Structures are given as C-alpha cells and as structure tokens.
Amino acid sequence: MTPEELKRRTKHFALRIIHLIDTLPHTTTAREIGKQLLRSGTSVAANYRSACRARSKPEFIAKIGLVIEEADESAFWLEIILEGKLLQHTEVESIRQEAEELTRIMSKSRATARKKD
C-alpha cells in the first residue's frame, strides 16, 4: 500500500469515527468515551500525514509510533463501546477491525523502517 493510499485510508477511518460518535447515546459516559475516541481516531490520520513529512528516518519512526499508539487506543475505546453495550455490534465491529488492521500495518511499516540502513 502506498503512502497516498494510506493517507486516504486513515482519513476515511477518521471520518468513520466522527460519524460513529454522532450515533452514541446522549449520556455522560458515552459523551466522555466519544471525546476520547474522537481524539484518538482523528489523530491516526493527522499523525500519519505528519509521519509522511518526516525529515529523517528516526523522525519517521517516532511519528509512526504515535500513529500506532492512537490506532491501538481507538481500538480500545471501540471495544469499550462494544462491551459496554453503548452501540450494537454491527455498528462498531468493522471500524474496530479497521483500527486493529491500521495498528498492524503501521507496526510493520515501523519495523521495515528500522531494518533499512
């Protein structure tokens, strides 16, 4: 997958997160979880774009590490939404899987960058 394809994919992920948050129930708990998910879910795309503009390999590795953390955190909040029964499984599962897949992709990208010398 090219960097441009990943930019589109991470942006699409952020937009899906935004739309999902709008479907959460209007409770204090859901609102707080939604804020956390909004921050981490949109950070995946923003930090990936930043990683693509890295000036050096160490800077890329550090920035892609942030993408990994944010994607993994997003998966966590999506699991909380599922296990807390805030939304139906059918509404959340595919985006949770995407968060996990993005985490794996970015982890492999970091590992590849570390190997290249």
C-alpha positions in Angstrom: 0.0 0.0 0.0 1.4 3.4 -1.0 1.7 6.4 1.4 -1.1 8.1 -0.6 -3.4 5.1 -0.2 -2.7 5.0 3.5 -3.4 8.8 3.8 -6.8 8.2 2.2 -7.4 5.1 4.3 -6.6 6.9 7.6 -8.7 9.9 6.6 -11.6 7.6 5.9 -11.1 6.0 9.3 -11.2 9.4 10.9 -14.4 10.2 9.1 -16.0 6.9 10.1 -15.1 7.6 13.7 -16.7 11.1 13.5 -19.9 9.5 12.2 -19.9 6.7 14.7 -19.6 9.2 17.6 -22.7 11.0 16.4 -24.6 7.8 16.9 -23.6 7.3 20.5 -26.3 7.7 23.2 -26.6 11.1 24.8 -25.3 10.0 28.2 -22.4 11.4 30.3 -20.5 8.2 29.9 -21.0 7.9 26.1 -20.1 11.6 25.7 -16.7 11.1 27.6 -15.9 7.9 25.7 -16.8 9.7 22.5 -14.4 12.5 23.2 -11.6 10.1 23.8 -12.4 8.2 20.6 -12.7 11.3 18.6 -9.3 12.5 19.7 -7.5 9.2 19.1 -9.4 8.3 15.9 -8.7 11.5 14.2 -5.1 11.6 15.4 -4.4 8.4 13.4 -4.8 10.3 10.1 -3.2 13.6 11.3 -0.1 11.8 12.7 0.2 9.6 9.7 0.3 12.7 7.4 2.9 14.1 9.8 5.0 10.9 9.6 4.9 11.2 5.8 6.6 14.6 6.0 9.3 13.4 8.4 12.7 14.8 7.7 14.7 11.7 8.7 14.2 8.0 9.4 14.4 8.5 13.2 11.7 11.2 13.0 9.5 8.9 10.8 9.9 6.0 13.2 9.0 8.3 16.2 5.9 9.7 14.4 4.7 6.3 13.1 4.9 5.2 16.7 2.4 7.9 17.6 0.1 6.5 14.8 0.4 3.0 16.3 -0.5 4.3 19.7 -3.5 6.3 18.5 -4.8 3.4 16.4 -4.5 1.0 19.3 -6.2 3.4 21.6 -9.0 3.8 19.1 -9.4 0.0 19.1 -9.6 0.1 22.9 -12.4 2.7 23.0 -14.3 0.8 20.3 -14.0 -2.3 22.5 -15.3 -0.4 25.5 -18.3 0.8 23.4 -19.0 -2.8 22.4 -18.5 -4.4 25.8 -20.4 -1.5 27.5 -23.2 -2.1 25.0 -23.3 1.6 24.1 -23.9 0.6 20.4 -24.8 -2.6 18.6 -22.0 -4.9 17.4 -23.0 -4.4 13.8 -22.4 -0.6 14.1 -19.0 -0.9 15.6 -17.2 -4.1 14.7 -16.0 -3.2 11.2 -14.4 0.0 12.4 -12.8 -1.8 15.4 -11.3 -4.3 12.9 -10.0 -1.4 10.8 -8.4 0.1 13.9 -6.6 -3.1 14.6 -5.6 -3.5 10.9 -4.2 0.0 10.8 -2.2 -0.8 14.0 -0.7 -3.9 12.3 0.1 -2.0 9.1 1.8 0.8 10.9 3.7 -1.6 13.2 5.0 -3.4 10.1 5.9 0.0 8.5 7.9 1.0 11.6 9.7 -2.4 11.7 10.6 -2.1 8.0 11.9 1.5 8.6 14.0 0.2 11.5 15.6 -2.5 9.3 16.6 -0.3 6.4 20.0 1.1 6.9 
